[in-house]
Amino acid sequence: MEKNYFSLREVYTKCSPTEIRFAQRNNEVRKNISFLRNVLNEVREFVNEPIIVTSWYRGVEHNKRVGGVRNSHHLTGGAADITCSNLDILYKKCLTMPQITQIIRYETFLHISIIPTKNLRIYDKRTTKQD
């Protein structure tokens, strides 16, 4: 059995009890959370250091509170915002993962999604571009 580095507390951080109950009863959300957890475990094994999840599943109200977009992949448990001490290595590993369909790089974290799309979508939202 592979090691699991991510707890349900990280999945549901800042969610209300109602939002958590909804997620736990929704098959699509549960499936996405499980799949993304497996992807993140693989990334974690590669970077060989803790990955901090700052946002994963969000209920509708939570998503509104944080200014998330209406069709956010966080709403279905298929997206997470993550960081670690070496964001460059984390970013490079995520680029190699075919399961990851969207990567948005910010100054201090990555937003990644596993929700199927036609093509890998990569965005750089850093204020200072770095090579």
C-alpha positions as CSV (number, residue, x, y, z in Angstrom):
1,M,0.0,0.0,0.0
2,E,1.3,3.4,-0.9
3,K,1.8,6.1,1.7
4,N,-0.9,8.7,2.0
5,Y,0.5,12.1,3.0
6,F,-2.8,14.1,2.9
7,S,-5.5,14.0,5.6
8,L,-9.2,14.8,5.3
9,R,-8.6,17.9,7.4
10,E,-6.5,19.2,4.5
11,V,-9.2,18.4,2.0
12,Y,-11.9,20.2,3.9
13,T,-9.9,23.0,5.5
14,K,-12.2,26.0,6.3
15,C,-15.4,24.2,5.2
16,S,-18.5,24.3,7.2
17,P,-19.9,21.0,8.6
18,T,-22.8,21.3,6.0
19,E,-20.2,21.7,3.2
20,I,-18.3,18.6,4.4
21,R,-21.5,16.5,4.6
22,F,-22.4,17.5,1.1
23,A,-18.9,16.5,-0.2
24,Q,-18.9,13.2,1.6
25,R,-22.3,12.3,0.1
26,N,-21.5,13.4,-3.5
27,N,-19.9,10.6,-5.6
28,E,-18.2,13.0,-8.1
29,V,-16.6,15.0,-5.3
30,R,-15.5,11.9,-3.5
31,K,-14.0,10.4,-6.7
32,N,-12.2,13.6,-7.5
33,I,-10.8,14.0,-4.0
34,S,-9.5,10.4,-4.1
35,F,-7.9,10.8,-7.5
36,L,-6.3,14.1,-6.7
37,R,-5.0,12.7,-3.4
38,N,-3.3,9.9,-5.4
39,V,-1.7,12.5,-7.7
40,L,-0.6,14.6,-4.8
41,N,0.9,11.6,-3.1
42,E,3.0,10.9,-6.2
43,V,4.1,14.5,-6.4
44,R,5.0,14.4,-2.7
45,E,7.1,11.3,-3.2
46,F,9.1,13.0,-5.9
47,V,9.7,16.3,-4.2
48,N,10.6,14.4,-1.0
49,E,9.4,17.1,1.3
50,P,6.1,18.1,2.8
51,I,3.5,19.7,0.6
52,I,1.2,22.2,2.3
53,V,-2.4,22.3,1.0
54,T,-3.9,25.8,1.5
55,S,-7.2,25.0,-0.3
56,W,-8.8,21.9,-1.7
57,Y,-12.5,21.2,-1.6
58,R,-14.7,24.2,-1.3
59,G,-18.5,24.4,-0.8
60,V,-20.4,27.0,-2.7
61,E,-20.5,29.4,0.3
62,H,-16.8,28.9,1.1
63,N,-15.9,29.5,-2.6
64,K,-17.9,32.8,-2.5
65,R,-16.2,33.9,0.7
66,V,-12.7,33.5,-0.8
67,G,-13.6,35.1,-4.1
68,G,-13.4,31.9,-6.1
69,V,-14.8,31.7,-9.7
70,R,-18.3,30.4,-10.2
71,N,-17.1,27.3,-12.0
72,S,-14.1,26.6,-9.8
73,H,-12.7,23.1,-9.8
74,H,-12.4,23.3,-6.0
75,L,-16.2,23.0,-5.9
76,T,-15.9,19.4,-7.2
77,G,-12.8,18.5,-5.1
78,G,-10.8,18.4,-8.3
79,A,-8.4,21.3,-7.6
80,A,-6.0,22.1,-4.8
81,D,-3.7,25.0,-4.0
82,I,-0.4,23.7,-2.8
83,T,3.1,24.9,-1.8
84,C,6.4,23.7,-0.5
85,S,9.8,25.1,0.3
86,N,11.0,24.5,-3.3
87,L,8.1,25.7,-5.5
88,D,10.3,25.4,-8.7
89,I,10.7,21.6,-8.2
90,L,7.0,21.3,-7.3
91,Y,6.0,23.1,-10.5
92,K,8.4,21.1,-12.7
93,K,7.0,17.8,-11.3
94,C,3.4,18.9,-11.8
95,L,4.2,19.7,-15.5
96,T,5.2,16.1,-16.0
97,M,2.0,14.6,-14.6
98,P,-0.5,13.7,-17.3
99,Q,-3.3,13.6,-14.7
100,I,-2.9,17.3,-14.0
101,T,-4.9,19.3,-16.5
102,Q,-4.4,22.8,-15.2
103,I,-1.5,24.6,-13.4
104,I,-1.7,28.2,-12.3
105,R,1.6,29.4,-10.8
106,Y,1.3,32.2,-8.2
107,E,4.2,33.8,-6.2
108,T,3.9,31.5,-3.3
109,F,1.7,28.5,-4.4
110,L,0.4,26.4,-7.3
111,H,-3.2,25.8,-8.2
112,I,-3.5,22.4,-9.8
113,S,-6.6,20.7,-11.2
114,I,-7.3,17.1,-12.4
115,I,-10.7,17.9,-14.0
116,P,-10.5,16.7,-17.7
117,T,-9.9,19.4,-20.4
118,K,-8.9,19.2,-24.0
119,N,-5.4,20.5,-23.4
120,L,-3.1,21.1,-20.4
121,R,-3.7,24.7,-19.3
122,I,-0.8,26.5,-17.8
123,Y,-0.9,30.1,-16.5
124,D,1.7,32.2,-14.7
125,K,0.1,34.7,-12.3
126,R,3.4,35.8,-10.7
127,T,3.9,39.5,-10.7
128,T,7.6,39.1,-11.5
129,K,8.3,36.5,-14.2
130,Q,11.2,34.1,-13.5
131,D,12.9,31.6,-15.7
